[in-house]
Amino acid sequence: MSKLYRTMIALFVAAAALIGISGIPALKNADHGWRWVLGGIGWFGGLLLALAVIVLALYTLARAAAARRRANAT
């Protein structure tokens, strides 16, 4: 397994964990305080990491398509 795939899996797991953490304020009805801050960090961090996984997936697809074109051109 290439390093890129391992990175994508690690980012996906971290994003899922952060989005899971973002549910803490909803369970405790927190509108302010440290739970609210923790939930915000979890939500926006999870979204950012999910975006990074999507960008890496698109990069991987583009790289594979380019390699396929190069292989067919020779």
JOWO-V413638 format. One line per field, one symbol per residue. ss: DSSP state (~ for helix, > for strand, _ for the rest). Layout:
ss=???
This chain:
ss=__~~~~~~~~~~~~~~~~~~~__~~~~~_____~~~~~~~~~~~~~~~~~~~~~~~~~~~~~~~~~~~~~~~~_
